[in-house]
Every structure is written in structure tokens, then in C-alpha cells.
Amino acid sequence: MTSTVYSTGTVSVTNGNAVVTGSGTAWAVSLVTGGMFTRLGVAVPILSVESDTSLTLAYAWPGVTAAGSVYAIDRTNSDAANVTDLYDRLSRVLVTLSLAGITPDASGSLTDRAAITLGVGDKGFLFLHAEIGVAFAFYRWSGTAWDGPFPVANSAATGGVSSLVAGTGVTVDNTNPAIPVVSGTPAASIHAATGKTTPVDADELGIADSAASFALKKLTWANLKATLWTAWGSLTNGGTGKATPVDADLFAMADSAASNATKSLSWANLKATLKSNLALREVLTANRTYYVGYNMGSATVSIASPGVVTKTAHGLVAGSRVAFSILPNTKTATVSVASPAVVTMTNTFAAGQPIVFATTGRLPKGFVAGTTYYVIATGLSGSSFQVSATVGGAAINTSNPTFTVTIASPGVVTETAHGRSTGDAIQFATTGALPTGLVAATTYFLNVIDANTYNLRLTPESANINTSGTQSGTHSIVQFGTHYLSETGTLPTGITAGQDYFVIATGLTANAFQFSATSGGAAINTTGSTAGTIVLKTGSDSNDGTSASVSNAMLTVQAAVSKALALDASTYGVFIQVADGRYLGANSIASPVVGGATLTFQGNAAFPDNVEIFPTAGANAFDIRNNAPAYVKDMKISNCNICFYVTLGGLLSYNNVNFGQVSNAHVYCDLGGAAQPIGNYSISGGATANAHWLLGAMGGQVNVTRTITILGQPTFGAAFASASMNGAMQVNANTFVGYAKGLRYSTSAGGAIQSFGSGATYLPGSSAGTGTGYV
């Protein structure tokens, strides 16, 4: 099958000008008029094609000016699609005519007909007029002129059944071939007929017309669908005969693709066809929201054999699905340098609450990002608290460690047992004066010499700093950046966060239940200990998902996607609201919603980390393809292969997303896929193999004017931004708060990263970028 995407050559576009100039293109013969011209995620319809190297857009180009750029044209609605439609219809006409014994001698437009030279001896020459936008018609050569047009039809409305052939249960009387002789019983004939898996609108079913003395008449599949759709309720409620059909039950039908031969259609195939047929989609008259997961609040889990969950008035029944999570409820916090240290943050904590810190910079000495600490009773209030390293332990003291620095080229900092790594970010303060070359409250990066000493650099990849002049006072290393505090905890051994378990009948009461890993399986025993606040969520993919409740919320995001793709959205929006908790499934958006609506996935705007998409390693969190548009916001994505894989014309927007640690990449676009952040977001984990922004063949990203918060200096195995195989991204005017490790950028094989002169150290990283495509 010929691709609907045309991308040969390169283009030059000018902002505010509708004319596009090509180089190495062949637009005049590629049928691109009416198609969609796309560059770097900006798409404009094509109004006309002037030549192989010049076309005009429907309106002035709104994107940036560029020359020699990659591009793509989607020909789904272009002249190419019209030609394909003509060929399809012409093929159907020719098949129908061949069944009636008629074969045209030639076909085409009236201009084509006029070019044919005919004489008296060519009388009876048949020409089929087949042209886009014109009804099919026959013309017959009389010997001197064309007669016609004659309409194309299967038979005259009052004509006999001249094409009748013998078949199962039907014989032909040769003395009167227009009259069939039916033998056997209809039931036996139906059962013996050849099956047809997928009926089409022109297929026919035989019926006895009760309004015409039960005369034999036919009903098309199209009419049956329409009737079933409008009267489905009354039909199923008032029907007689067999109350419950099974998949092996059969309907009789006339197969229009096989000379209307009698064939059978099973109940199983009928159900599948009705479900998938576009004509039977629900057409929206308002925005639609599907709810995934219902958050039931906090619960307790006993350490016992079996483990028992206590939740007042839980409303669950045997077979209900439940998952356990500990919500982070992440907020910003300040930490004092004192003995003991005081954390200032609004809270509702109880003594013993486990917490963990993250930061865009550096915590004071005494705290380590990613380490679990515990709130203690002493000093606990709704606005501040102290913490310990163990439950009920002593309060932690914090300090600003002191250091000395030599006057040398390069200067050497001595900090006993510093425990730091090359590339770490650091800031200083002093009671006097730092030597020339160092400035207080400025971020420097370490080049570690040994366990007690290191050099300093202005950027991770620059030369070591030389110091000179004089110095005085006591120098210290201080905290800086924005600190974030998250609740954490421990689930009992035997429970995996985010896994969906089954409530079992044994021990089930209004306020407690036991649970198993499989439906009807053995109750799970719990061991170990618990810490923190454990919350429950529930849902079922057999629910309709139209409200957030125990009885209506769906279980998985993918099930909600399937419901959305079965709709005709018309002019309305389709939203998937995901409740707090962890979700282990991967999600595929393999086609657009009918009607063109962008499928919007939304989590928790105030606490995006509370909604975590956490697929099994090796799977992609969101796979967006085949021109499907999607918008994802207010959630965290981690543990997967790729957070967003956008391909084959897929379109992604995202906002307020926290990208956690993954194995491959955070945002990867190729084969015409495009992505763009439309709001600020954060990064709390790296990508082991690849990049934060990654482009393959013909992928596009526009990453501009956003504030991107980076926590904990994550590492990117390939580069922070990577483009290859003619992929192109724009990255200018962003604000990066925090630091990363790895190459800043990488380009190869025609990949391009346009920063508009932002500089070699503009993108986060600890090593200089590679490749010539970064500008």
C-alpha cells in the first residue's frame, strides 16, 4: 500500500507567507493538493500546487522562517485519496457488470472518450464514463455517434431475475429460468450455507413481510443495522422465539460479494460487526469524562496470616478489585540550619510519619535527598516539625560544613570526608572574603580529586578555576535551590504497590476484607511491617466509567481509552480523569477519536505525583500513533521504557508532568510524530539508555518558553536532547531550574536541534554536546 505521507526533498518557508518552495520535490505529480503540510509540529492545509517545487498553503505560514528544512505532507484528504476512491468505486462497478455479462471496451473521462477514433465497423462499442465527482454512466457507439448516457444499475426495476443460478436449496427450471424452485427447509439451507465473517451494507437477508401476506422480501444489512440501532431496546425486550442466542446460531443472508448467494452469518460475527461498525457509535451531545480508579481513602492492613484490610463502610463485594498505594502529597519545604533542624511546611502529620526530601540544588549537611526520615513528636505543629533518622529517634541537627581553598592554579578546596562526586553542584558563603575567582552564592561544579579535596568549575565540562589574591574569614558550603518534601512509607511484605488484587468472600464484612492475587484464589498472608498512610483505590473495567464511585469507576486507563475510541465525539471533548494511585499498565492510543477530539488524560493538578503511571519495565507508558492527538497532564510517569512514544503522525501535548526514572527516553518522536509541552513540568529521574527529548526519523518537537524543574541531578545515558535521522526540535527560551548529568545534546544523521543561539551550555548536562546539528 502506498504511504499517505509524502516527505521527499526539503522546503523553505517564510513566516507570514503562504508560498512554500521545495528542493528535490515532485509535488505536481504526487497528488498533494488538499493534503496537510507539516513542519516541526505546525500543520496547514495545502490550497494549490503550482509546480513540482512550489505550492500555496490555505493561509500564511504561522511557524518560523526556515530554509532547507525537513517536512511532511499527509495525503489522507488529498487528490491522491480522491483517485483511490474512484478506483475503488470503479472496481465495484466492473465486478457488478461482469456478473451481468457486460464488459466495457474502455473507460475514463469524456475527454478520454473524445480521443477514441471509431467508425461504422465499431458499432456497439461500450464506453464507461468514470470520473471523480460524476455518476457512472454508459455510452454506446451507433456507428456514427454516441448514444447515452445510460445509468449503471444491477438490473431494471421491473426486469426478471435473469442471473439466477442454482445453489444450496435452490434449483432452476430451464423452461422458465426467471423462476427459482426452492427445495429443502430454510433452517437446513441456512445451516448448510457458507459463513461470512463480516457483512457489508449491500448484503441482503430474506424476510417474510407480515404487512404483505408474508410475501418473500429482502432486507439489506444497512437497513438491519439502522433498525436494530433505533429499536434495539424494544426488540430485545419484546422478542419471541429463542430468548438467548449463542455464538453458533445462524442468520440467513444474500452475499452481495458472491452474486447474492445464500450464506449464513453467525451470532458471534453479528455481535462483533455491530460493535465495530462506525454507524453504530454513540454520538456525543456534550463533553464526556471517563473516570479511572476510585480513591477510597486511608485503610489499615494487618500483619497476619491472612492479612486483613480494615476500611469502614468500604462498599466492596467478593470479586471487587483493590490496589494499595502510599501517596507522596509532595510540597515545597524549607529546612533550617540549626540544632535541631526545623522543617517548615503546612502539614497534618502524626509522629512517626515517614518523609523524603528532593531538591533542585543542595540540602544542608545532615539531610540527604532520597533518604527516609521520620517526623518526631517534639516540636510538631501544623506548620513545622523536626525529624529523626529512625522512628522515635533523636532530632537531626544540620550545619554548613566549612572548607579551605588554596590560592593556586587551579585552586584546591579541602573538605574533610566530603562524600561528593564529580559534577555535583555546590554554593559557598563566607564570614570574610573568598579568593579572587570565587563568588559567594554562585553555583560551581566539582572535579573530585580524592576523598578530601576537589577543584571547582563554572560548568561541569569547563576548566578548573584558578584562584588568586587574598582571602579571609571562615568559608562554608551552604544549601541552595528549592526543596521538596514527600510522604513515603512501607507496605507489608506480600503487597505490591499498584497491583490490582481481588476481594474474597471469606472474612468479608462491611468494614473489613481479605484479598487474593487471583479471582477466587487463596488469601494473601502479610509479613514485615507497615509505615505511612496506606490508601485504597478500586474500579472495574466492566463499569461504564461515567462517575467517580465504587460502582462506576473503571479499573485501567487502557479500558477508558477503548471506550473513548468507540465514540463519535462530534464537536465535543473526551477526557479521562485518573484518580490518585499507582497504575501498572501500559496505554496505547492507536487511532484518533472519531470527530477529531483530542483525548485528554488528567490526574491531580495540585499533587501530580499522586497519580503515577508505572508500567512494567520494557513497556511504554503512552504509545500515541496513527495521527491520534492526545494531551496528558497532572501526573507522574516512571519505571517504563519510554514515557511518551509518539509515532506515525501522532500528536502529543503535555503539561505539569513529572518524568521519573526510565530505561530509554522520556519523550520520543519518530515517523512524523510530534510533541510539545504546553505548560511547565518537572524531571525527577533520568533515562538510562537515551534522552529526555529524543527524535528519530522525521520526528518533531517544539520545546520552548517553559520552566523545567530538575530534581536531584538525573543522568541521561545519551544526552539531555538527542536528534537523528532528519528529526528536528526547537528548544529555545526555556528556563531550567536544577541540573542534570550526561551530554547536553547529541545530533547525527541529519538530526537538528534549534536553540536560536542559546549557547553550548544552555541545555542541562555535565558534558559538552556532540554533532553539528545544534544551532
N, C-alpha and C positions, 0 to 999 in steps of 0.2 A: 504493500500500500504506500502511495506517495505521501511524504510528510506534508502536513499542513503548515509547517514553519519554513519560511524562506529567509536565509541569512548570508547568502553569498556576497563577497566583497565587503567594502567598508563605505561609510557615509560621512557627509559633512552637514551639520545642522547649525542654524543660527537662531538664537533666542529672538522671538517676535516675528519670525519669517516662516511662512508655510511651505516654502520650496525646500526639498531635500535633494542633495546632489550625491550620486553614487559613483563609486570607482570599482570596476570589476563586476558590476551588477548587470542583470539582464531582466529588468522589470517589465519591459514591453511584452515579452513572451512568457512571463511567469504567472500571469493572471492574478496580480496582486491588488487590482483596483477593488476598493471596498474592504480590504483587509485592515489589520490593526498594526501600525508601525510602533515599535517599542525600542527604547534605548534607556538603559540604567533605570528601569522601573517606571519610566514615563511613557504612556501609550496614547496615541492619537490616531483616529481613523484616517484612511487614505481616500481622498476625494477623486483624484485622477492620476493617470500615468502619462507623461508626455513623451518619454523615450526610455531606452534601457537604463539610462543614468540620471533620469530626472523624474520626480513625482511631486505632487502637491497634496498637502495634508488638508483635512477638513477645517482646521483652524491653525493659527500661528503656533509654532513650536514653543511650548511653555518651559522647556528644560534649558540647560546651559548650552552655550555655543561650543561646538566640538568639531574637529576635523579628523578624518581617517579613523573613525570610531566603529566599533562593532555594533550590530543592531540585529533585530529580528522582526519579521512580518508574519503575523498569524493570519492564514488564508481561510480560516473556518467560514467566514461570511463573504469571501471574495468571489471574483469571476470564476476562479477555479472550482469553488463549491457549486456554482450555478451549472457549470459544464458537467460536473459529476452527476448532479440531479437530472440533467437532461438525458445523459447516457443511461441512468437507472430507469427512468420512465420509458425511454425508447426500447430498452431491453425487454421491459414487461409487455409493451405493445407487440413487439415482434414475436415473443413467445405466444401471446394470445392469438395472433394472426396465424402463426404456424399451426396451432391446434385446429384452426378452422380451414386449413389448407390454403391460405393466402400468403404469398411471399412477395413483398415489393421488389421491383427491379432496381430502385435507387431511393435514397432518402437525403434530406438536408433542407436548406432554406429555399425560398422561391428564387433567390439569385442563383443558387446551385441548379435549380430546375431549368432556368432560362439558359444556362450554359450547355445543356444537353442538346445535341443535334439529332432530330428524329425525322423520319419520312413516312410515306404511306405504308411501307412494309413493316413499320414498327407499331402498327395498330394494336392496342391492348396493353401497351407499356404502362406499368403502375409505378407512380412516384408517391412516397410518403413524406408529407411536409412535417418535419421535426425540427423545431426551433425554440429557443428559450423564450418563455412568456407567451407562446402561441399554442392553441389547442391542436393536437394531432389531427391530420386530415389526409385523405387520399385524392389524387388526381389521376385520370385515365386518358391516355393519348388516343384520339379518334382516328388518327391517320393524317389529320391536317391541323388539329388544335387540341388543347387540353380541355377535358370535361371535369367538372367538380367545382368546389371541393365536396367530397363525400365524408361524413363523420366516421370516426373509427369507433366501433362497438362490437361486443361479443356476438350479438345476433339482433335481428329486428324484433321489436317489442311483441309483434303478433306472429312471428315465424315459428316453424316447427322445431322440434329438438333433433336437428339433423346430425349432431355429433355424438349421439348416444352410442355407447359401447357396452358390451357385456361386462359384468363384474360379479362380485360376491352377492348372491341373492337377486341378481338382475340378468334376464336374458333378453334377446332382441328378436322380434318377429320379422323375418326377412321380407315378408309380403307387405308389411306396414312398419318400416323401421322407425317411424316417429313415435311409436307407442311402445313403452317398455312393459315387460312382463315380470312382475315381482314374484319370486319364489322363496320358500322358507319362511322363518319368523323374523321380525325385526330384531328381537333380542339376540337371536343366534347370529344374524348378519352383523350387528354391531360388535359383538364379542369377537367375531372372526376377522373383522376388518383390521387393516394395518394401522398401527398407532401413529399419532402425530404429536410431537412433544410440545411445540409452541404454535398455537393457532395465530393467524393473521386476520386483519379486519375483513378481508374479502371471503374468508371461509364461510361455508353455509351449513346449517343444521336443519334437518327435516322436522316439521311440526304438523300436528293435526289442528286446523283452525276451527275452534269451537264456535266462532261467530259466522262461519260459512259452512255449516253442516259437516264439520270436521273434514273439509277438503284438505288434501296434502299441499302444504306450502313450505317455504323455506325462510329461515331466519339467519341473517348474517352475524358473524362473530362481533362486528362493530355494534349492531343493534342489541345483541345479547348483553354486551358489556354495559352499554348505556342503560338498559332496562334494569340489570342487576344493581347498578350503582344507585339509581334513583328509587328503586323499590326493594332494596336488599332486606330492609327490616321486615316489611310485610311478607315478603316471600319466605324468609326463614321462619317467621312466626306462624304463618297460616298454611304452609305447605303440607301436602299429604304424600302418601307413598312411603318411601324409605326415609325414616327420620334422621338417621346418621350415616351418611355415605362414608365409605372407606376409600383409601387411595386406589384400590384395584377396580372400583366401579367405573363404568364407561358411559360416555355420551356418543351419539352418532353425529357425524359431520361430513359435509361435502368438501373435499380438499381442493381449493381453487388452484393450487400449485400442481395438481395432478389430474387435470381435466375434470375437476369436481367429483373425483372418485369417492365412494363412501369409505370413511375411515373412522376410527374410534379415538376419543380423547378421554384420558383417564382423569379421575377426580384430582389426583395428585398434581398432574400437569396443569389442570384448570386453576387450581389454587395458586400455583407458582406464577402462572401468567397474569392472573388478576392482580396479584400483589405487586408485580414489577412493572405493569403497564402504566405509562405516563398519564393516560387518560383518566386513571382512577386515583391519582394523587389528591390528597387534601389540599385545597387552595386556601391560603391564609387570607383572612379579612382583618387581621391585626397582628402586631408583633407576637412572636411565640418564644417562650422561655422554657427550656427543659432543665430540671433540677437533678443534679447528680450528687448522691450522698445526703443523708440527713444527720446532722450532728446532734447527738443525744446528750451532750454534756459529760461531766465527770462521772466516773464509776470506780469502784474498788475491785481488785482481783485478789482472791486468797491464794496463799502458797499452800497448796494441798493436793491430794490425790482423790478425786479430781479437783481442779481449780474451779472456784465458783465466783461468778461476777455478780456483784450487788449493785442494782440500779433501781431506785424507787419508781414504780409505775412505768416500767420500760415499754410496755405495749407490744413486745415481741411474741412470736409463736414458734413452735417447733419448725425448723427449716429456715427461719429468718437468717439473714447474713449479717455479721457484725465484724468490724475491724477496730483495732486498738491503735492509738497514736498518743504522742506527747507533743502538744502544740508549743512552738517556741515563743509566740507573742512578743516578737523582737521589738525593742525600743532603744532609743539613744540614752546614754547614761554618762555621768561624769564621775571621776574617781579622784579622791583627794590624795595628796602625798602627805601621809600622816601616820601616827602610831596610836590607835589603829586607823586603817584607811576606812573612809566612809564613801559608800556608793550613793549618789543622789539620783533618784528616778521614782516617779509615781508607781505604786505597786499595791497589791493585795496579798503579799507573801505571808506565809507562816514560817516559823523557824523550821529549818531542815530543807527548805526549797532548794533544789539544785539549779545552778545557773552556769552560763558560759559566756565569755567575752569574745568579741571580734572588733577589729579596728581598721581604719584606713591608714593609720600611722603606727604609733608605738605606745603601749601601755606603760605605766610606771613600774619600776622594779618591784617585784612582789607578786605581780599578776602575769600570767602567760595566756595569750589568746588560744582558745580551743580547749583549755583545761577546765574541768568541772570543779566549781566551788559551791559552798552551802551557806545559805542565809542563817545567821545566828539570832537568838532572842535579844541579846544585848543591843540596845540602840535601834531596834526595829520599829519603824513607823510607816505611815502611808506614803512618805516622800523620801525616805532614806533608810539605809541599813548597813550593817557590817557583815563580812563573810569570813569563812574559815576553809581550810583545806580538807577537813573531814566533818562529818555530821556532829554537831555539838562541840567542835574543836575551838582552839583559841583564835581570836580575831587576827587577820593578816595585817601586817604593817607594810607600808610602801615607802619607797625612797627614790631619790635621784642619784644614781651612782656617780662617783667622782672619777676623774681621769687626769692624766697629764699628757702633754703633747710637746714634742721636740721642735726646736727651730732648726729645720733641715730641709733638704730637697731630696726626696719628699719628706714631709712631716710624718712622724710616727706617734700614734696615740697608744698610751698604755692604760688598759683597764683590766685589772686582775680577774682571771677566770670569767671573761666576758660572755662566753657561750653564744656568740653571734656568728653569722655566716656571711660570706662574700655576697654583695648585692643587697644586704639589709639596709633599710633606710634609718636615719638617725638625725637628731637635732640636739643642740647644745645650749646651755646657759652658763653664765659666769658671774661671780661677785666682783670681778675686776675687768680685765680686758683680754680677749683672745688674741693670739698672734695674727699678724697680717696674713691673709689667705683664708681665714675662717671668720664667719659672721654668726652671731647668736640667732636662734630661731630660723635658721636656714637648713633645708634638708640636704644631707650628704649621704653617700653610699659607701659601704665598707669594701675594702680589699683586705681580707684577713691574712695576717702573716703567721700568727700562731695563737695559742690559747689565751695569750695576754695582750697581744698587740695587733694593730691594723693600721692601714693607710686610709685616706679619705678621698673621695672623688665627687665631682659635681654631678656627673651622671654615671651610671654603672659601668659604661664602656669607655669613659674618658680617662685621661692620665691622672696619676696620683697628684694630690695637691701639695705644692711646696709652701712652707711656712717661713716667715721672716719677721724682723722687727723684734718687739718685746711683748711680754705678756705679764699679767698679774692676777691676783685673786684665785679663787677656787673654781675650777671648771666642773660642770656636771652634765649628765645626759638626762634629758627631760622627756616627758610624754608629749605627744602631739597627735593631731588628727581627730577624727570623730570616733568615739567608742560606742559599740552596740552591745546590748545585753539580751540574751535569750534564755528562756526557761528550758530546762532539759530534764532528764530523768532516766529511769531504768524500768523496762517491762520485765515481768517474770520470765525465767527460762522456760521455753515451751511456747512462747508467743512471739511472732514476728510482726513488727510494726507494719501496718498497711495491708497485711494478708487478710482475706475475707474468710471468716470461719462460719460454721453452722451452729445455730442454737439447737439443742437436742431436747427431746421430750422429758428425759429423766431429770428430775430435780427442778423442773420449770415451775416457777411461781410468779406472782405478779411483780415481785421485787428482786428476783434472783434467777440465774440460769447457769447451766453448764454448756460447754461448746466443744465441737469436734472439728477436725480438719476436712472431713468429707461428709456429704449428706448421709445421715444415719450412722455415722461412724462412732468410734469409741470416744468417750470424754477425754479431754486433754488434761494431763497432770502438770502442775506448775511447781517449779522449784526456784531456788535462789532468793531474790528479794525484789522489792519494788521501791521506786523513789520518784518524786514528782507527781504531777497531776495526769492521770490516765483518762483519756476521753474516748467515747464510743461514737462510731458512725454506722449507719445501716442503709439499706437500699436493696432494690431488686430490679433486674433488667426486664422483668415481666410487668413492672409498674409503668404507668403512662408518663411519668416524669413531669407532670404539669403543675405540681406544687411541692413545697419542701415539707414533707411529713413522712412518718414511718411507712404509711400505706401507699405513698405516691412517688417518693424519690427513687431514682434509678441507682443502680449499683456502680456501673462503669461509665467512663467518659465515652468510650467507643460505642456503647449502645445508644447513647444520646446522639452521637454523630449519625448513626444509621437511621434513627428516626428523623433527623433533620434532612438527610438526603432523600427521604421518601416524600418530602413536601413539595408543593409548588408555592414558593414564598410570595409570588406576585410582586408587589412593591414593598413588602414588609421585611422586618429584620428577624433573624433567628439567633437566639442566644442560648448558651449552655452555661448555667450557673453551677460551679463546682464548690461543694461545701468543704469546710476545714477538714484536714486529714491527709493521710498519705495514700497515693494511688499507684499501684504497681504495674498497670497495663500500659502498653504502647498504643498509639492512636493514629489512625490513617484517615485522611480526608482525600479520597481518591477521585472525586468529581465535584463540580460546583453544585450548590443548591439550585434547583430549577427556579428560574425567576431572577437569578443573579445576585441574591443576597449574600453579603459577607457573613460567614459563620463566625460568631464571636464567642470565645471561651473566656469566662471571667471568674476570678477567685475572690480573695479577700483584699479589698483596696487598702484597708488600714494596716493589716498584718499579712502581706503577701506570702511570707514564709510559712504561714499556717496551712496553705494549700500546696502540697508538694507532689508533683508528678515524678515518680521514682521507678521507671521501668527496669526490668531485669537488664543487667549489663549486656551490651551487644544489640539491644533494641533501640529504636529511635523514639523519642517522646512524642513528637508530632511529625508525620510524614504528609506533606502537602503537595499535591501534584495535579496534572491534567487541567490546568487553568483554574483550579479552585482557589477562591480568595478566603483567607482566614485572618482573624485578629485575636491575639492571645494577650491577656493582661492579668496582673494582680496575683501572681503565683510564683513558686519556686520550681525549677526543673533541674534534676541532678541524677547521677548514677547511671545514666544511659550512654549509648554510643554517640548520638547526636541529639541535641535538644530540638532544633528545628531543621529538618531536611526538606528543602523547597526545590522542586524539580518539574520538568515538563510543563512549564508555563504557570506553575503555582505562584500565588501572590501572598505574602505574609506581612502583616503589621504587628508590632508588639510594643508593650508599654508596662512599666512597673513590674518587670520580671526580674527575679534573682536567679542568675545562672550559677549552678553549683558545679562540683567536680564531675567531669565526664571523661570517657575514654578517647573520643575522637575530636568533636568540634561543638561549639555552641550554636552557631548559625551557619549552615552550609547550603549554598545555592548553586545549581548547575542546570544545563539544558533548558535555558530560558526561564528558570525560576528566579524570583526576585523577592527581596526582603527589605524592610525599612522600620526602624524604631520610630514611633510617633510620640514618644514620651521618654522621660528619664528612667533609668533602670540600674541594676547593680550586678556585680560579679563577685561571688564568694568562693569560687573554685576554678581550677584550671582545666586544660584539655591535654591529656597525656600525650596523644599522638599528633595533634594538629593545632587548631587555632580557635580564637574567639570568633572572628569573622573569617570564613573560608569560602572561596569561589572555585568552582570547576568550570567545565566547558560552557561558555555563553551564559554563565550566571551573572546576576547583578545585585548590588546592594547600594542603598543610599543611606549612609550613617552620618547624619550631620546635626549640628546645633543641639546636642543632647548632653546632659550631665550624667556621667557614668561613674558610679561609686564602686571602687575596687577594695575588697576587704582581704587582708592577710597576705598580700603579695603572691597571688597564684601563679603557677608556672604553665607555660604553653609550649608544647613539645616542638612545634614547627615555627610558629610566630604568633604574635597577637592578631595580625591581619595577614592573610595569605591569598594570593590570586594567581591562577594559572589558566592555560587553555582558553585565552580570549575572554575570561571572566573580568568584569570591571566593577569597581566600587568607588564611591565618593565618601570621604571621611573628614572633611574639614569642619572647623568651628565647633568641635566638641570640647567639653571640659571634663578631664579625667581627675577624679579625686581618689588618690591611692596609687599603688604601684604594682607592677607585675614583673615576672621573670621570664626570660627567653628572648628570642629575636623580636624586634619591634615590628618588622614586616618582612614579607618574602614574596617576590614575584618571579614568574617563569612562564615560558611558552606563550607569550603574548598577553599574560595577565597584567592588569593595570590597577593601581591604587592612586586615586587623585586626591591629594591633600591641599591643592592650591597653594603650594609653597609653605606649608605649615612647619617644615623643617624635619631633619633626620631624627631628632629625638622627641618629636611631637607625640607619637604613639607610645603607649606603655611598653616597658620591656627592660631587659638588663643587658642586651647585646645589640650591636648595630644591625640594621636591616640588610637584606641581600636582594639583588636583582635590580634591573634598570627600569622597571615599570612603575616605580614610586615617584611621584612628582608633586 
